[in-house]
Structures are given as structure tokens and as C-alpha cells.
């Protein structure tokens, strides 16, 4: 059974870059056919798909976040990473890494505040 675990800072200052890592166990991120995504949920709002990285390494981003988002991977560590640049308080949310869409990490809270 695949398990995902997010890690990264819980507090980021405005204008800085938010970086989160998802460590995957129980299954390879290069396994054919699987896509690995980042999804967030701001307080009191719904889930927002941010983007994903395919088993092949191809990436896809939400149009609304594309200019600020980058997803990469380290296959030697079976990890994939989110970078979100120029953050504002509106980026405060719980961030989840997901194997689309059957396996979810527990989520990590990120607050953007000075």
C-alpha cells in the first residue's frame, strides 16, 4: 500500500518561496501510469489542484498558478517537490501530496505571514 508524507516549513514569509517535499513509500513514483500531484485547501474553502508530475517526469500545472509553481522529483529518493514562488497570505492552506486520486498524504499546514 502506497503511503505519502509531506514535509516542509509550516511558516513562510510573504514574497518568499514555499517548498514542500512528498516522500513516497510502498510504490515507485516512476511506475507506469501514475500521476503525483499537489492539492491545497485554504481555510474555509474547497480543494484546489495545483499541478502534477507524471511517472514519465512530465509536469502539468493549474493555469491560475502556473506562473508561480514548479513540481520536480528525485527518483533516487522516491520524492517529489513543490515550489511556489512569491507567496502571499492567500497561499495559506493545508497542502496535500496525492497519488491521483487514490492515495493522499495527511497534509501539512502552511501559513504565510510576516
Secondary structure, DSSP 8 states (H G I E B T S, - for coil): --EEEEEE-SEE-TTS-EEEEEEEESS-TTSTT-EEEEEEE-TTS-EEEEEEEETTS-EEE-TTTTTTEEEEEETTTTEEEEEE-S--GGG-EEEEEEETTTEE---EEEEE--
